[in-house]
Amino acid sequence: MKTQSATYIKKSTISFSDLWTSFSMSKDNGGRWDATNNTPEWVKKYLTFYRAPSRAWPQSHSKALLSQKFAKALCDNDPSLAVKLGVAE
């Protein structure tokens, strides 16, 4: 069985709405985005390398997921979703 691959489109990233719909991230009353039980495990593992959201750093996880680095990781870990979100072809 051949695995699907995706080629990253240079300088593309996902959008804020994708955090909610595609990665099951949650946002609390303080504006802090964080992973939920439904967030894919590889995304949770990716986020362990970043500061946990706090009052001082409310968007630390969301900014990490909106980066080009994460878009490239998305191409490697979930190629079909990368194509659907427009960061790969």
C-alpha positions as YAML, in Angstrom:
chain: A
units: angstrom
residues:
- id: 1
  name: MET
  ca: [0.00, 0.00, 0.00]
- id: 2
  name: LYS
  ca: [1.44, 3.36, -1.06]
- id: 3
  name: THR
  ca: [1.32, 6.17, 1.48]
- id: 4
  name: GLN
  ca: [0.12, 9.55, 0.34]
- id: 5
  name: SER
  ca: [2.62, 12.37, 0.33]
- id: 6
  name: ALA
  ca: [2.16, 16.11, 0.14]
- id: 7
  name: THR
  ca: [4.48, 18.83, -1.10]
- id: 8
  name: TYR
  ca: [4.57, 21.93, 1.09]
- id: 9
  name: ILE
  ca: [3.60, 25.18, -0.66]
- id: 10
  name: LYS
  ca: [6.27, 27.75, 0.19]
- id: 11
  name: LYS
  ca: [5.33, 30.33, 2.87]
- id: 12
  name: SER
  ca: [1.82, 28.96, 3.45]
- id: 13
  name: THR
  ca: [0.26, 28.48, 6.88]
- id: 14
  name: ILE
  ca: [-3.09, 27.45, 8.32]
- id: 15
  name: SER
  ca: [-5.65, 29.96, 9.64]
- id: 16
  name: PHE
  ca: [-7.14, 30.58, 13.11]
- id: 17
  name: SER
  ca: [-10.42, 28.94, 12.08]
- id: 18
  name: ASP
  ca: [-8.50, 25.74, 11.25]
- id: 19
  name: LEU
  ca: [-7.35, 25.48, 14.88]
- id: 20
  name: TRP
  ca: [-10.96, 25.00, 15.95]
- id: 21
  name: THR
  ca: [-12.29, 22.92, 13.06]
- id: 22
  name: SER
  ca: [-9.35, 20.72, 12.06]
- id: 23
  name: PHE
  ca: [-7.32, 20.33, 15.26]
- id: 24
  name: SER
  ca: [-10.01, 20.52, 17.98]
- id: 25
  name: MET
  ca: [-8.20, 23.25, 19.88]
- id: 26
  name: SER
  ca: [-10.19, 25.09, 22.53]
- id: 27
  name: LYS
  ca: [-10.13, 28.74, 23.53]
- id: 28
  name: ASP
  ca: [-10.95, 29.78, 27.08]
- id: 29
  name: ASN
  ca: [-12.29, 33.12, 28.38]
- id: 30
  name: GLY
  ca: [-8.73, 34.43, 28.71]
- id: 31
  name: GLY
  ca: [-8.05, 33.91, 25.00]
- id: 32
  name: ARG
  ca: [-5.73, 30.95, 25.61]
- id: 33
  name: TRP
  ca: [-5.75, 28.26, 22.91]
- id: 34
  name: ASP
  ca: [-4.99, 24.75, 24.12]
- id: 35
  name: ALA
  ca: [-5.28, 21.13, 22.96]
- id: 36
  name: THR
  ca: [-8.32, 19.04, 23.89]
- id: 37
  name: ASN
  ca: [-8.86, 15.29, 24.16]
- id: 38
  name: ASN
  ca: [-9.83, 15.28, 20.46]
- id: 39
  name: THR
  ca: [-6.65, 16.99, 19.27]
- id: 40
  name: PRO
  ca: [-4.48, 14.53, 17.28]
- id: 41
  name: GLU
  ca: [-1.66, 13.01, 19.34]
- id: 42
  name: TRP
  ca: [1.08, 14.19, 16.98]
- id: 43
  name: VAL
  ca: [-0.16, 17.79, 17.42]
- id: 44
  name: LYS
  ca: [-0.11, 17.43, 21.21]
- id: 45
  name: LYS
  ca: [3.45, 16.10, 21.00]
- id: 46
  name: TYR
  ca: [4.43, 19.02, 18.74]
- id: 47
  name: LEU
  ca: [3.07, 21.48, 21.30]
- id: 48
  name: THR
  ca: [5.15, 20.03, 24.16]
- id: 49
  name: PHE
  ca: [8.11, 22.00, 22.78]
- id: 50
  name: TYR
  ca: [6.31, 25.32, 23.33]
- id: 51
  name: ARG
  ca: [5.42, 27.29, 26.46]
- id: 52
  name: ALA
  ca: [2.04, 26.39, 27.93]
- id: 53
  name: PRO
  ca: [-0.62, 29.09, 27.45]
- id: 54
  name: SER
  ca: [-0.88, 31.50, 30.39]
- id: 55
  name: ARG
  ca: [-2.16, 35.01, 31.05]
- id: 56
  name: ALA
  ca: [1.23, 36.36, 29.98]
- id: 57
  name: TRP
  ca: [1.46, 34.11, 26.90]
- id: 58
  name: PRO
  ca: [-2.18, 33.39, 25.90]
- id: 59
  name: GLN
  ca: [-1.46, 32.48, 22.28]
- id: 60
  name: SER
  ca: [1.76, 30.48, 22.65]
- id: 61
  name: HIS
  ca: [0.16, 27.30, 21.25]
- id: 62
  name: SER
  ca: [-1.92, 28.99, 18.59]
- id: 63
  name: LYS
  ca: [1.06, 30.92, 17.23]
- id: 64
  name: ALA
  ca: [3.09, 27.71, 17.10]
- id: 65
  name: LEU
  ca: [0.36, 26.05, 15.01]
- id: 66
  name: LEU
  ca: [0.07, 29.03, 12.68]
- id: 67
  name: SER
  ca: [3.76, 28.85, 11.73]
- id: 68
  name: GLN
  ca: [5.37, 27.60, 8.53]
- id: 69
  name: LYS
  ca: [7.21, 25.01, 10.65]
- id: 70
  name: PHE
  ca: [3.90, 23.49, 11.73]
- id: 71
  name: ALA
  ca: [2.55, 23.57, 8.16]
- id: 72
  name: LYS
  ca: [5.58, 21.51, 7.09]
- id: 73
  name: ALA
  ca: [4.98, 19.08, 9.97]
- id: 74
  name: LEU
  ca: [1.34, 18.81, 8.89]
- id: 75
  name: CYS
  ca: [2.49, 17.77, 5.40]
- id: 76
  name: ASP
  ca: [4.55, 14.96, 6.96]
- id: 77
  name: ASN
  ca: [1.98, 13.77, 9.52]
- id: 78
  name: ASP
  ca: [-1.37, 14.25, 7.77]
- id: 79
  name: PRO
  ca: [-0.87, 14.88, 4.02]
- id: 80
  name: SER
  ca: [-4.57, 14.72, 3.12]
- id: 81
  name: LEU
  ca: [-5.45, 17.38, 5.71]
- id: 82
  name: ALA
  ca: [-2.51, 19.52, 4.52]
- id: 83
  name: VAL
  ca: [-3.91, 19.46, 0.99]
- id: 84
  name: LYS
  ca: [-7.43, 20.20, 2.27]
- id: 85
  name: LEU
  ca: [-6.19, 23.23, 4.25]
- id: 86
  name: GLY
  ca: [-4.22, 24.55, 1.29]
- id: 87
  name: VAL
  ca: [-0.70, 24.28, 2.67]
- id: 88
  name: ALA
  ca: [0.30, 21.44, 0.33]
- id: 89
  name: GLU
  ca: [-0.37, 20.11, -3.11]
...
